[in-house]
Amino acid sequence: MHSSKKLTFSLLLATGLISTSVNAELPVEEVGTTTLSAPDDHRSYMVDFEFNNMVSTRVVVVDPDKKKYLGMIPTGHAAPAALSHNRKTVYTADIFFSRYVRGERTDVLTAWDSRTLSPEWEVKIPTKRSFSLTERFALSTSADDKFVYIYNFTPSTSVTIVDTEKQAVASELAIPGCILNYPIGDRQFASLCGDGSIQVITLDSAGQETGRSVTEFFDPDQERLVERATHVGKTYYFVTTEGDVVPLDLSGDTPEVLPRWSLTTEEQRAEGWAPGGWQLIAAAPELNRMYVLMHPDHKPHKWEDPSTIIWEFDLKNGKKLRTLESPNLIWSLSATSDDDPLLLGTNIEGGLEIFDLGSGQHTGTMEGVTKTPTLVLNH
Amino acid sequence: MKFLDRFFERSSRHVASTTGRRHFIAKFGSLLAIGTAAPVLLPIDRTSKALAAEAPKAGDPGDPTSCDYWRYCSVDGFLCSCCGGSVTSCPPGTEVSHVTWVGTCRNPADGIDYIISYNDCCGKHSCGTCACTRNDSEEPMYRPFNNNDINWCLGAESNVYNCTVAVIRGTAI
């Protein structure tokens, strides 16, 4: 062996010995399953409609502070989802067919543990669950988590009431001419009606109807009021496609329509500024602020189009505070309910845009975590 | 290009007009009868399982596999013309839902506003080709029969959505 080859061989041998001595043999491992901690204030749930295959959809669970994918919940046929107020449960209203796309239809409300992301229990519900682009108020929970309200569309409309303590259907209430269920406190929900009224149904502790009121709300012949509202406590905020905010106080015995205000000045409206998107508004309750996806070049047919521009408003006085900009088009917004809140936006490539509302800064994008996200849900 | 970019893309050739909802509502009661009686109008097509010709017809301009086609002014879904069906015919093995939503679209050839029913084809999952969303005459969901965000496979044996056809049902004028 030549001296140079000897040297090389010696070096290789030495390197191998050093390597062996530094990297001790790895221990035998055990395989397991991750359990999440209890949801913190920023835990976020992305409802994935997956337009290219709505049979097999999902809710993706993420930590937006760490930009970390935490897990997912498989759902049936573009299921709406809702969170319990005690943060222990994620509800989904699933549809299944016995032969994937055909056969017997079964609708169930599924209760998922928010730490294990496994189903805890389910109950069969009437095979009427609405199947649409996911609406935030197609599935909701009473403030005390006793009842879950499920919106049905056949195209007759009704609401199925599930008692979560008994894990059983309590009732099904027809809401003819009206849609969705906007929860109010422990025993009421509202529905928005095609004649421009708001209907409020009151329940007893058994989930049976004890009262129903109808209040004139808006004029559907004069304007289009987007049904995808947001709320702070029992005050709901709707926007019209032209940019008016229509607040509705549902805390009293009968609904009170509060004075409306405009997102835009007359000049801005003339320039073409108007709201648009899917869940196009969100409220941060601790800041008492609302966030709106805005279009600079709005046309009536763009009322459901995404945008990169978000305007922030003070709900106390309707004053515009800031403009937030996203690097990608956002279709739906949600804000967390703590006093150091985040604003989350689903971008149209399946990612999540994250804004810190203290600084107003965009802190990053979680790219490609879903296919067709329609909503973000927060505790 | 990513799926949703295409989904929201609209061509500069977008020519369909928006007809006011009040105008539509005011005319709805009589439009079908007027539509069938007026000799200068296009015929009222009916959905069928027969194969339909997709070649451009006189008075019916445009490409039925393109989102720009005038009849698609309020469509939201996959175009059956790209999925094995046609503009009036569901793809093989799917079932037409006869419960549907309607839109009002202006035909650029004759300037007439037509009532278009957007029947969903059902029983197989998403076609996945030619996604197209245009909301020219769409109304919020409290007017469900003018809303395209709903899966309208409600009048079919299986409620699973495959694609959407666009069928002339009459005129709005």
Contacts between the chains, C-beta under 8 A, distances in Angstrom:
chain1	res1	chain2	res2	distance
A	51	B	3	7.5
A	51	B	7	7.4
A	51	B	126	6.4
A	51	B	131	6.9
A	52	B	3	6.8
A	52	B	126	5.2
A	52	B	128	4.7
A	53	B	125	5.3
A	53	B	126	5.5
A	53	B	128	7.6
A	54	B	125	6.7
A	54	B	126	6.1
A	54	B	151	7.6
A	54	B	160	7.7
A	54	B	161	6.3
A	55	B	125	4.7
A	55	B	160	6.3
A	77	B	159	7.8
A	77	B	160	7.5
A	78	B	151	7.5
A	95	B	159	7.3
A	97	B	158	6.6
A	97	B	160	6.9
A	100	B	125	7.9
A	101	B	123	6.3
A	101	B	124	5.6
A	101	B	125	5.4
A	101	B	158	6.1
A	101	B	160	4.3
A	102	B	123	5.9
A	102	B	157	7.4
A	102	B	158	4.7
A	102	B	160	7.3
A	103	B	158	8.0
A	105	B	158	7.9
A	105	B	159	6.8
A	130	B	150	7.5
A	131	B	150	7.3
A	131	B	151	4.1
A	131	B	153	7.7
A	131	B	159	6.3
A	131	B	161	8.0
A	132	B	141	7.1
A	132	B	149	5.1
A	132	B	150	4.4
A	132	B	151	6.2
A	133	B	149	4.1
A	133	B	150	8.0
A	135	B	141	7.2
A	153	B	144	7.1
A	153	B	150	6.8
A	153	B	154	7.8
A	154	B	154	6.3
A	155	B	99	6.5
A	155	B	144	5.8
A	155	B	145	7.7
A	155	B	150	8.0
A	155	B	154	5.9
A	178	B	142	7.2
A	179	B	141	5.4
A	179	B	142	5.2
A	179	B	144	7.3
A	180	B	141	7.6
A	192	B	142	5.3
A	193	B	142	6.3
A	194	B	142	4.4
A	194	B	143	5.6
A	194	B	144	7.9
A	220	B	142	7.1
A	220	B	143	7.2
A	221	B	21	7.9
A	221	B	22	5.8
A	221	B	25	7.7
A	224	B	21	7.8
A	224	B	139	6.5
A	224	B	140	5.5
A	225	B	140	6.4
A	225	B	142	8.0
A	226	B	140	5.9
A	227	B	140	5.2
A	227	B	141	5.1
A	227	B	142	6.1
A	300	B	18	5.6
A	300	B	136	7.8
A	301	B	18	6.0
A	301	B	134	6.6
A	301	B	135	5.0
A	301	B	136	4.5
A	301	B	138	7.6
A	302	B	135	7.6
A	303	B	135	6.4
A	303	B	138	7.7
A	304	B	133	7.7
A	304	B	135	5.5
A	304	B	138	7.5
A	304	B	149	7.6
A	305	B	8	6.2
A	306	B	8	6.4
A	329	B	8	7.4
A	348	B	2	7.6
A	348	B	4	3.8
A	348	B	5	6.7
A	348	B	7	7.5
A	348	B	8	6.4
A	349	B	2	4.9
A	349	B	4	6.1
A	349	B	5	7.4
A	350	B	4	7.5
A	371	B	3	7.8
A	372	B	3	7.5
A	372	B	4	6.7
